[in-house]
């Protein structure tokens, strides 16, 4: 019966001719009524791709990777033959070991499957807490010795849970503490799995400086890797971060190319120091940020596996070694301070991209990530997003869910080709390190970031709740993170009370890892181990850094400044809408104006419109608003804008009068002569304009360098 129904449906469709692309395009262009097809329907990305409004089977006919299979080189469709899902690897950024243990014990019992430890800045830099008091615990966990690791991991069996830890430029001291803890607790060292990884180049380009000789870092990397191969074969020792390029505002192509170039640098460092290629490649894990461009991010992860397989094959690695281990974290760039619950949606769609793209482990950002450290509630919501995608949406039941999509297949190929070109250009420059010295990656990322920031300022790139669709009734939520000051102070005092353990130089030891573990068991501190392994008290290397930031920060700073000024003066900057005529006559412009000023935190005074210039002027002056914006149709402007402006200026010279729209050059001259300050329209740079207004009103001052507007 079902077969007959299917045949009938197919037969019905056979009555219709299948139109060609040319026929579809002709109809589409006719519907545009003279507008350009390319301008209206073709989208140019920050990567330089021209996204078409429709993709067809013919677009994939010559793609080289279309017939590849899951679990088979070059791993475009994933590194596993059968779908296996991803580890739920939520970052735990608690400051002190005891508090960390409490949080992680709870979270592991609520669905988290991987121990993702975030270290604070001093710990990543190889410093004891008393060497950098102001930064202790700010970004994550403070560890100064094996006892701290024991406290943090109390009652946690590392044989049953994988670990993901970015240890900074030199992972050996942290690894030594973990191994010493396991040995002291008589736990099996060989069952430790996951990654305790180092990435000196990411530290260099993020901070702009490095306190180790780079060659010394590479020697330590090789020493740790050799030890791990023999003693903990399932523990990876190198963790390469693409996040620094993404969070600095770079494109998907830039993140991918520079991350792969770092992988080549580390492979070469390991191989030349005696680590066999297959072991070296298998010791490396990659971490990528996943942004809001859904299909681009899916394609990026697929392309990453493809290109890494090609690189490892070129080095002589076998098919197993060509498999990329990939961690993904949802983007920090896209998160906002205002209307933070929207971050839940952003993080969920980004996690969806990571899952469909085939990430092996995923961190979903907490909605309050841009505001504070995570709370029990925010971690639960983030963790549940991953659980829902995995267990209820069943994404993990399908290998390469995006495979076969003509759009995604084409995009994967384009990203792979363009990233490979940039990767090769980086290699021609001498590799990633020499390119950093020359400022090559930094320059490209900055150029892309500047384009993004401008489009955000123009409201072409939308951040819901920040530069568009602002929640004017937003109130601060009652979900503040716990104050860790007391715990941090206690932790610092405990560290100060410990006796120093003399540690001889470990840099000349044949087996630095074994010697470091022995010293850690004797009670050596993080700072003592790091110094013995080559950390200097001052920077050895310096390059231009890539500053991690967020796309919405410029609008947030305007709004925070307006809010602060309102608290200080008791009066918020206000905008009166001088709406001309009936509601249908002014609604479009009035809605636009309300949105335009709302993103800056201005108080927008609404009304249903005025029949005459005098009536509008009287109401505007009576409102005591700092700014008046005239809203209506062009015909109304021709008759009423000038007398309205002159009436307002006569009664209140200090009021700034604006007009919603973009009149002709001739009309602008007349309007400005009457006293209109500027014209507000969709092509105006919203950020620059609001900055200029606030400077004019004395809310901002010239020392606020972030608010220096360009010429309008």
C-alpha positions in Angstrom: 0.0 0.0 0.0 2.8 2.4 1.0 4.7 1.6 -2.3 1.6 2.5 -4.3 1.2 5.8 -2.5 4.8 6.6 -3.1 4.4 5.8 -6.8 1.3 8.0 -7.0 3.1 11.0 -5.4 6.1 10.5 -7.8 3.7 10.3 -10.7 2.1 13.6 -9.6 5.4 15.4 -9.6 6.2 14.0 -13.0 3.6 16.3 -14.4 5.8 19.3 -13.7 8.9 20.2 -15.7 12.1 20.4 -13.7 13.3 24.0 -14.3 17.0 24.6 -15.1 19.2 26.9 -13.0 19.0 29.5 -15.7 15.2 29.5 -15.7 15.2 29.8 -11.9 17.7 32.7 -12.0 15.7 34.5 -14.7 12.5 34.4 -12.5 14.5 35.4 -9.5 16.1 38.4 -11.2 12.7 39.5 -12.5 11.4 39.5 -8.9 14.2 41.8 -7.8 12.8 44.5 -10.1 16.1 45.8 -11.4 18.2 45.2 -8.3 21.5 43.3 -8.7 21.3 39.6 -8.2 24.9 39.6 -6.9 24.3 42.4 -4.4 21.0 41.1 -3.1 21.5 37.4 -3.0 25.2 36.6 -3.0 26.9 37.1 0.3 30.6 37.7 0.7 32.1 36.2 3.9 35.1 37.4 5.9 37.0 34.5 4.4 36.5 35.9 0.9 33.9 33.3 -0.2 30.9 34.3 -2.3 28.0 32.3 -0.8 25.3 31.6 -3.4 21.6 31.6 -2.7 21.3 28.0 -3.9 23.6 25.1 -4.4 23.0 22.2 -6.8 24.4 18.7 -7.3 26.5 20.0 -10.2 28.4 22.2 -7.8 29.9 19.0 -6.1 30.6 17.0 -9.2 34.3 17.7 -9.2 35.0 17.8 -5.5 37.9 15.5 -4.6 36.7 14.3 -1.2 33.0 13.6 -1.9 33.4 9.8 -1.9 35.5 9.6 1.3 34.1 7.5 4.1 33.8 8.0 7.9 36.8 6.7 9.7 38.9 6.7 6.6 41.6 9.1 5.4 41.5 12.0 4.9 38.9 11.9 7.7 36.7 14.7 6.2 33.7 12.7 7.5 35.2 12.0 10.9 37.8 9.8 12.5 35.5 7.1 13.6 33.8 4.5 11.4 30.7 4.4 13.6 29.3 7.5 15.4 30.4 7.8 18.9 29.5 11.3 20.1 31.6 13.7 22.0 32.9 14.2 25.5 31.0 16.8 27.5 34.1 18.8 28.5 32.9 21.9 30.4 35.5 24.3 31.6 35.9 24.4 35.4 37.4 27.8 36.3 37.1 27.7 40.1 40.0 29.5 42.0 41.1 27.2 44.8 41.6 23.4 45.0 39.0 22.6 47.6 36.3 24.7 45.9 37.3 23.1 42.6 36.9 19.6 44.0 33.4 20.5 45.3 32.3 21.8 41.9 33.8 19.1 39.8 32.5 16.3 41.9 29.0 17.7 41.5 29.3 18.4 37.8 30.7 14.9 37.0 27.7 13.4 38.7 25.4 15.6 36.6 26.5 14.6 33.1 29.9 16.0 32.6 32.2 13.3 31.1 35.6 15.1 30.9 37.6 17.0 33.4 38.3 20.4 31.7 40.6 22.3 34.1 41.3 26.0 33.5 44.4 27.3 35.2 44.8 30.9 36.4 47.4 33.1 34.8 50.2 32.7 37.4 49.9 28.9 37.3 50.0 28.8 33.5 53.0 31.1 33.7 54.9 28.8 36.1 54.6 31.1 39.1 53.6 30.5 42.7 50.6 32.5 44.0 52.8 34.8 46.0 54.7 35.8 42.8 51.6 37.4 41.2 49.1 38.1 44.0 46.7 40.3 42.0 46.1 37.6 39.4 45.7 34.5 41.6 42.5 32.7 40.9 41.1 35.3 38.5 40.9 33.1 35.4 40.8 29.7 36.9 42.5 27.2 39.3 45.6 28.1 41.3 48.0 25.2 41.7 51.4 25.5 43.4 52.3 21.9 44.3 51.2 18.3 44.5 49.1 18.9 47.6 46.9 21.3 45.6 46.4 18.7 43.0 45.5 16.1 45.7 43.0 18.5 47.2 41.5 19.4 43.8 41.1 15.7 42.7 40.1 14.2 46.1 37.9 11.1 45.5 38.2 11.4 41.7 39.5 8.4 39.9 41.4 9.6 36.9 41.3 6.1 35.4 37.6 6.7 34.8 37.5 10.3 33.5 39.6 11.9 30.8 41.4 15.2 31.5 41.7 18.3 29.3 44.2 20.8 30.6 46.0 23.7 28.9 49.2 24.0 30.9 50.6 27.0 29.1 54.1 27.2 27.6 55.6 24.4 29.7 53.4 21.5 30.9 56.0 19.6 32.7 55.5 21.0 36.3 51.8 20.4 36.1 52.2 17.0 34.7 54.7 16.2 37.4 52.2 17.2 40.1 49.5 14.9 38.5 51.8 11.9 38.3 53.1 12.5 41.8 49.6 12.6 43.1 48.7 9.3 41.3 51.8 7.6 42.6 51.3 8.8 46.1 47.7 7.6 46.0 48.8 4.3 44.4 46.6 5.0 41.4 47.6 3.5 38.0 49.6 6.1 36.2 49.2 4.2 32.9 45.4 4.7 32.9 45.7 8.5 32.9 44.1 9.7 29.6 43.2 12.8 27.8 45.5 15.8 27.4 47.8 17.8 29.7 49.2 19.9 26.9 51.6 22.7 26.3 51.4 25.4 23.5 54.2 27.9 23.9 53.4 29.7 20.6 49.8 30.3 21.7 51.1 31.8 25.0 53.6 33.9 23.1 51.1 35.4 20.6 48.4 35.8 23.3 50.5 37.6 25.9 53.1 39.1 23.5 55.9 37.7 25.6 57.4 34.3 26.6 59.6 33.7 29.7 61.2 30.6 28.2 63.6 30.1 25.4 61.5 28.6 22.6 64.0 25.8 21.9 63.9 24.9 25.6 60.1 24.6 25.4 60.5 22.3 22.4 63.1 20.2 24.3 60.6 19.9 27.3 57.8 19.1 24.9 59.8 16.2 23.4 60.9 15.0 26.9 57.3 15.0 28.2 56.1 13.3 25.1 58.7 10.5 25.2 57.9 9.9 28.9 54.1 9.8 28.1 54.5 7.4 25.2 56.3 4.9 27.6 54.2 5.5 30.7 50.8 7.0 29.9 50.2 6.0 26.2 46.7 7.5 26.2 47.8 10.9 27.4 48.4 13.6 24.8 51.1 16.2 25.7 50.6 19.0 23.1 47.4 21.1 23.0 47.4 23.5 20.0 45.0 26.5 20.3 43.2 28.1 17.3 41.1 30.0 19.9 43.6 32.9 20.0 43.0 33.8 16.4 39.3 33.4 16.6 38.9 35.4 19.8 41.2 38.1 18.3 38.6 38.6 15.5 40.2 36.4 12.8 38.3 34.4 10.1 37.8 30.7 10.0 40.5 30.4 7.3 43.0 32.3 9.4 42.3 30.3 12.5 42.7 27.0 10.6 45.8 28.0 8.6 47.8 29.3 11.6 46.7 26.5 13.8 47.9 23.9 11.3 51.2 25.8 10.8 51.7 25.5 14.6 51.1 21.8 14.3 53.8 21.6 11.6 56.2 23.5 13.9 55.6 21.2 16.8 55.8 18.0 14.6 59.1 19.2 13.4 60.3 20.0 16.9 59.3 16.6 18.2 60.7 14.6 15.3 64.1 16.3 15.3 64.3 15.5 19.0 63.8 11.8 18.5 60.0 11.3 18.7 58.8 9.0 15.9 56.3 10.7 13.5 53.3 8.4 14.3 53.8 8.9 18.1 54.4 12.6 17.6 51.2 13.2 15.6 49.1 11.1 18.0 50.4 13.2 21.0 48.8 16.4 19.6 45.3 17.7 20.3 43.8 20.7 18.6 41.3 23.2 20.2 39.1 25.4 18.0 36.6 28.1 18.8 33.2 27.7 17.1 31.5 30.9 16.1 28.0 31.9 15.0 28.3 31.3 11.3 26.8 27.8 11.5 27.7 26.3 8.1 31.1 28.0 8.0 32.0 26.4 11.4 30.8 23.0 10.4 32.9 23.2 7.2 35.9 24.5 9.1 36.1 21.5 11.4 35.7 19.1 8.5 38.4 20.9 6.6 40.7 20.9 9.6 40.7 17.1 9.8 41.3 16.9 6.0 44.3 19.1 6.0 45.9 17.7 9.1 45.7 14.2 7.6 47.4 15.6 4.5 50.2 17.2 6.6 50.9 14.1 8.7 50.9 11.9 5.6 53.5 14.3 4.1 55.6 13.8 7.2 55.4 10.0 6.6 52.7 9.2 9.3 50.4 6.3 8.9 46.6 6.4 8.6 46.0 6.1 12.3 48.4 9.0 13.1 46.6 11.2 10.5 43.5 11.3 12.7 43.1 14.7 14.4 41.9 14.8 18.0 39.7 17.9 18.1 38.3 19.8 21.1 35.8 22.7 20.4 34.7 25.5 22.6 31.9 27.8 21.8 33.0 31.3 20.9 34.0 33.9 23.4 33.9 36.6 20.7 30.1 36.2 20.3 29.1 36.5 23.9 27.6 39.6 25.4 27.2 41.3 28.8 23.8 42.8 28.1 20.8 40.5 27.7 23.0 37.6 28.7 20.3 34.9 28.4 20.6 35.3 24.6 24.1 33.8 25.1 22.3 30.5 25.8 21.0 30.5 22.3 24.3 31.5 20.8 26.2 28.8 22.7 23.6 26.1 21.8 23.8 26.9 18.0 27.6 27.0 18.2 27.7 23.7 20.1 25.4 22.3 17.4 28.0 23.3 14.8 30.7 21.6 16.8 28.8 18.4 17.1 27.8 18.3 13.5 31.3 19.1 12.5 32.6 16.1 14.4 34.4 17.5 17.5 35.7 14.9 19.9 35.0 17.0 23.0 33.0 20.2 23.4 32.8 23.0 25.9 29.6 25.0 25.8 30.0 28.5 27.1 28.1 29.5 30.2 25.7 32.4 29.5 27.5 34.6 32.1 31.0 33.9 30.7 31.5 37.6 29.6 30.4 38.8 33.0 31.8 36.6 35.8 33.0 33.2 36.6 30.4 30.4 36.1 27.9 29.5 38.7 26.1 26.2 39.5 23.1 27.4 37.5 25.0 28.7 34.5 27.2 25.5 34.3 24.0 23.4 34.5 22.4 25.2 31.6 25.5 25.0 29.5 26.1 21.3 30.3 22.4 20.5 29.6 22.7 22.1 26.1 25.3 19.5 25.2 23.3 16.7 26.8 20.2 17.6 24.9 22.0 17.8 21.6 23.6 14.4 22.3 20.8 12.5 24.0 17.6 14.1 22.7 18.5 15.5 19.3 20.5 12.3 18.7 23.2 14.1 16.7 25.7 11.6 18.0 23.9 8.7 16.2 24.9 9.9 12.8 28.4 9.9 11.2 29.1 13.2 9.5 25.5 14.6 9.7 26.3 17.4 7.2 27.8 15.1 4.7 26.1 15.1 1.3 24.8 18.7 1.7 25.9 20.4 -1.5 26.4 23.7 0.3 28.5 22.2 3.1 30.6 20.0 0.8 31.4 23.0 -1.4 32.1 25.2 1.6 34.4 22.5 3.1 36.4 22.4 -0.1 36.7 26.2 -0.4 37.8 26.5 3.2 40.3 23.7 2.8 41.8 25.3 -0.3 42.0 28.8 1.0 43.4 27.7 4.4 46.0 25.6 2.6 47.1 28.6 0.5 47.5 30.7 3.7 49.2 27.8 5.4 51.7 27.6 2.6 52.2 31.4 2.7 53.0 31.1 6.4 55.5 28.3 5.6 57.2 30.4 3.0 57.6 33.1 5.6 59.7 30.7 7.6 56.9 28.9 9.5 54.5 30.1 12.2 57.2 31.3 14.7 59.1 33.4 12.2 55.7 34.7 10.8 54.8 35.8 14.3 58.1 37.6 14.7 57.3 39.4 11.4 53.8 40.1 12.6 52.2 38.3 9.7 49.4 36.4 11.5 48.7 39.4 13.7 48.3 41.7 10.8 45.8 39.5 9.0 43.8 38.8 12.1 43.7 42.6 12.9 42.5 43.4 9.4 39.7 40.9 9.6 38.8 42.1 13.2 38.6 45.6 11.9 36.1 44.6 9.2 34.0 42.8 11.8 34.1 45.6 14.3 33.0 48.1 11.6 30.1 45.9 10.5 29.1 45.6 14.1 29.2 49.4 14.5 27.1 49.7 11.4 24.7 47.1 12.8 25.2 44.9 9.7 26.5 42.1 12.0 23.8 41.8 14.6 24.3 41.0 18.3 20.7 40.6 19.6 20.2 42.6 22.7 23.4 44.7 22.2 23.5 46.5 18.9 20.0 45.5 17.8 16.7 44.5 19.4 17.7 45.9 22.8 15.7 44.9 25.9 14.9 48.3 27.3 13.4 46.8 30.4 16.5 44.6 31.2 17.3 44.3 34.8 20.4 42.8 36.4 19.7 39.2 37.4 20.1 37.8 40.8 22.7 35.2 39.8 26.0 36.6 40.8 28.9 34.2 41.3 30.3 33.5 44.7 33.0 35.9 46.0 36.2 33.8 46.2 38.3 36.5 47.9 38.4 34.8 51.3 39.2 31.4 49.8 41.9 32.9 47.6 43.5 34.7 50.5 43.5 31.4 52.6 45.1 29.6 49.7 47.8 32.2 49.3 48.6 32.1 53.0 48.9 28.3 52.9 51.4 28.6 50.1 53.4 31.2 51.9 53.6 28.9 54.9 55.2 26.1 53.0 58.9 25.5 53.2 60.9 25.9 50.0 62.4 22.7 48.6 65.8 23.1 46.9 65.5 22.0 43.3 68.7 21.7 41.3 68.6 22.6 37.6 66.6 20.1 35.7 67.4 21.6 32.2 70.5 19.3 31.9 68.8 16.1 33.1 68.6 13.4 30.5 65.1 12.5 31.7 63.6 15.8 32.8 60.1 14.4 33.4 61.2 11.7 35.7 63.4 14.1 37.7 60.5 16.6 37.9 58.1 14.0 39.2 60.6 13.0 41.8 61.0 16.7 42.9 57.2 17.1 42.9 56.9 14.2 45.3 59.5 15.8 47.6 57.3 18.8 47.8 58.8 21.2 45.2 56.5 24.1 44.3 55.4 25.1 40.8 57.7 28.1 40.8 60.7 26.1 41.9 60.1 23.5 39.2 59.5 26.1 36.5 62.7 28.0 37.3 64.7 24.8 37.4 63.3 24.0 33.9 64.3 27.3 32.4 61.7 29.9 33.2 63.2 33.3 33.5 62.0 36.1 35.7 61.6 38.4 32.7 60.5 37.9 29.1 62.9 36.2 26.7 60.8 36.6 23.5 58.4 39.3 22.5 56.1 39.7 19.5 53.0 41.8 18.8 50.2 40.0 20.7 46.7 39.2 19.5 44.4 40.5 22.2 41.4 38.3 22.8 38.2 40.4 22.8 34.5 40.2 22.1 32.6 41.7 19.2 30.0 43.5 21.3 32.4 45.2 23.6 32.3 48.6 22.0 28.5 49.0 22.4 28.6 47.6 25.9 31.1 50.2 26.9 28.9 53.0 25.5 25.9 51.6 27.4 27.8 51.1 30.6 29.1 54.7 30.4 25.6 56.0 29.9 24.3 53.9 32.8 27.1 55.1 35.1 26.5 58.7 34.2 22.8 58.2 35.0 23.6 56.8 38.4 26.0 59.7 39.0 23.8 62.6 37.9 20.3 61.0 38.5 19.4 61.7 34.9 19.7 59.5 31.9 20.4 60.9 28.4 17.0 61.1 26.8 15.8 61.3 23.2 12.4 62.7 22.3 10.8 61.3 19.1 9.1 64.2 17.3 6.8 62.1 15.3 5.1 63.9 12.4 1.5 62.9 11.4 -0.4 59.7 12.1 1.1 56.5 13.3 1.4 54.9 9.8 3.2 58.1 8.6 6.0 58.0 11.2 6.1 54.5 12.6 8.9 53.1 10.4 11.3 56.0 11.2 10.2 56.1 14.8 10.8 52.4 15.4 14.3 52.7 13.7 15.2 55.8 15.8 14.1 54.1 19.1 16.2 51.0 18.3 19.2 53.2 17.2 19.3 55.1 20.5 18.2 52.2 22.6 21.4 50.3 22.0 23.3 53.2 23.7 21.1 53.0 26.8 19.3 56.3 26.0 15.8 56.9 27.4 13.6 57.1 24.4 10.4 59.1 24.8 7.6 57.8 22.5 4.3 59.3 21.4 1.6 58.8 18.8 2.5 61.8 16.6 1.7 65.5 16.1 -0.3 67.3 13.5 1.8 70.5 13.5 5.3 71.8 13.9 4.3 73.9 16.9 2.6 71.1 18.7 5.7 68.8 18.2 8.1 71.6 19.3 6.1 72.4 22.4 6.0 68.7 23.4 9.7 68.3 22.7 10.7 71.3 24.8 8.4 70.2 27.6 10.0 66.8 27.7 13.3 68.2 28.8 15.0 65.8 26.5 18.7 66.3 25.6 18.1 65.2 22.0 15.1 65.4 19.7 14.8 63.4 16.5 12.3 64.2 13.9 10.5 61.1 12.5 8.2 61.0 9.5 7.9 60.9 5.8 9.9 63.0 3.3 6.9 65.1 2.4 6.3 65.9 6.1 10.0 66.9 6.4 9.7 69.3 3.5 6.9 71.2 5.2 7.6 70.8 8.9 11.2 69.9 9.7 12.6 73.5 9.4 9.9 75.3 11.4 9.9 72.6 14.0 13.7 72.8 14.4 13.7 76.5 14.6 11.0 76.5 17.2 12.9 74.0 19.4 16.1 75.9 19.1 14.4 79.2 20.0 13.1 77.8 23.2 16.0 75.4 24.1 19.3 76.2 22.3 21.2 73.3 24.0 18.9 70.6 22.6 20.5 68.6 19.8 18.0 68.2 16.9 18.3 65.2 14.5 16.3 63.9 11.6 15.5 60.2 10.9 16.3 59.6 7.3 18.9 60.3 4.6 17.6 63.4 2.6 19.1 64.7 -0.6 22.3 66.8 -0.5 20.3 70.0 -1.2 17.8 69.3 1.6 20.6 68.5 4.0 22.1 71.9 3.5 18.7 73.6 4.3 18.1 71.4 7.3 21.5 72.0 8.8 21.1 75.8 8.3 17.9 75.5 10.3 19.8 73.8 13.2 19.5 70.1 12.5 22.8 68.5 13.8 22.8 65.3 11.8 20.8 62.6 9.9 20.2 59.2 11.4 19.7 56.3 8.9 20.6 52.7 8.3 24.0 53.4 6.6 25.2 55.5 9.5 27.9 54.1 11.8 25.8 53.7 14.9 28.8 53.3 17.3 30.7 56.3 16.0 27.6 58.5 15.9 26.5 57.7 19.5 30.1 58.3 20.6 30.1 61.7 19.0 26.8 62.6 20.6 28.0 61.6 24.0 31.2 63.6 23.6 29.1 66.6 22.5 26.9 66.1 25.6 29.9 65.8 28.0 29.1 62.2 29.0 32.3 61.0 27.3 35.6 62.8 27.3 38.6 62.8 25.1 40.6 60.6 27.5 38.1 57.9 26.7 40.3 56.6 23.9 38.0 53.7 23.0 35.3 56.2 22.2 37.2 58.3 19.7 34.7 58.5 16.8 35.7 58.7 13.2 34.3 61.4 11.1 30.7 61.0 10.2 
